[in-house]
Amino acid sequence: MEIICPIYKKSIEILIWYENQGGIELKDKVLAFLQKEIELEAIPGAVIHVSYQDQVILQEAIGHRVVFPEKQPLEIDTVFDLASLTKVVASLPVTLKLLETGQIRLDDRVAYFLHDFGKNGKDSITIRHLLTHTSGLPAHKEYFLESLTTEQIVDRINKQELVAPIGERVIYSDLGIITLYQVIEKITGDRFEQYVKKQIFEPLQMTETGFNPAFNENRYAATEYSEKLKDYKKGIVHDDNTESMGGISGHAGLFSTVNDLANFAAMIESNGVFQGKRIISEEAVELSRKNFTPFDSEFRGLGWILKSPTYSSCGDFFSNRSYGHTGFTGTSIWFDPEIKLHVILLTNRVHYGRKDPILRLRPRLHNIIRTSI
């Protein structure tokens, strides 16, 4: 009598579904949609990855990594500037590890670690406020216009006045996550990029993920034209403040590939486990997906954007338990835990400048994917 493991049987069923009907239809729909967006010059190209029930059912590259001055095709292993995905792929997981090891708690005051931060009414801001974007700090400041260093930017943030009451309103703030990465360095005594590499990237076999990478130029998806370089940025961080900070920050600066991000996504989806090894505790991962801002129209977990009653870039059909994040360069990652689905989208839409067709593209793409499964 032949005995088949239930999990293995389920995997076979999914693969049969993929080969016979759903996957072929999904691939055709998604690639046709992306090709149209490429022709409309919403994006130069894209790498798309869809995982359902622990099985990769779609992973394709389409379009171009460079359009100007000469078109170069995108490949699966193209390296992308992740922009604000840095917040959840780097800053969030190491903060969760500090939480679970007792080195911090969510209600620790930031000024306890960074003594100069508590000026101008900021003394009661906590780690929780930074992670949920409820600190009252401004969203953004153009420090790069003054060519400020990391130390000078941190000093400006320390002196910054608040633009909203602490804990009462979501203001998506780069300043808050810049502050968080300073806290991480203070606690660990290690450089942020090295600590993240040791604690997260190496255990997850994310060998092509990091800050200030040094790949062959032909590996990068080009971003925006730089007057300083007289060329399009390739392998140089797009975010101006992060570039001013030497390419390393908690809010931006990370580069990666779709396969590395798939390892990260698999770990998050498995509640902190990757290939049988625990990377982050289940309790910490679960906590990060909790809604900490039910009082606001924008729901926020720890680091994560949660699907909200208003606009969500995961579209109309992902469940209300869905969570994810986006990056300004045109990147995103979304999870729907109700059906164990995650979608990674990597584009370099800023190669065409800072127009915003990606805001319509993302939800429509996720609608196609979700209704095809």
ABEGO torsion letter per residue (X at the ends): XBBBBAAAAAAAAAAAAAAAAAAAAAAAAAAAAAAAAAAAGABABBBBBBBBGGBBABBBBBEBABAOABBBBBBAABBBBAEAAAAAAAAAAAAAAAAAAGABBAABBAAAABAAAABGGAAABBAAAAAAGAAGBBABBBAAAAGBBAAAAAAAAAABBBABBBGABBBBBAAAAAAAAAAAAAAAGBBAAAAAAAAAAAAAGBAABEBGBBBBAAABBBBBBBAAAGBBBBGBBABAAAAAAGGBBAABGBBBBAAAAAAAAAAAAAGGBBGGBBABBAAAAAAAABBABAABABBBBBGBBBBBABBBAAEAABBAABBBBBBAAGBBBBBBAAAGBBBBBBBBAAAAEABAAAAAAAAAAAAAAAAAX
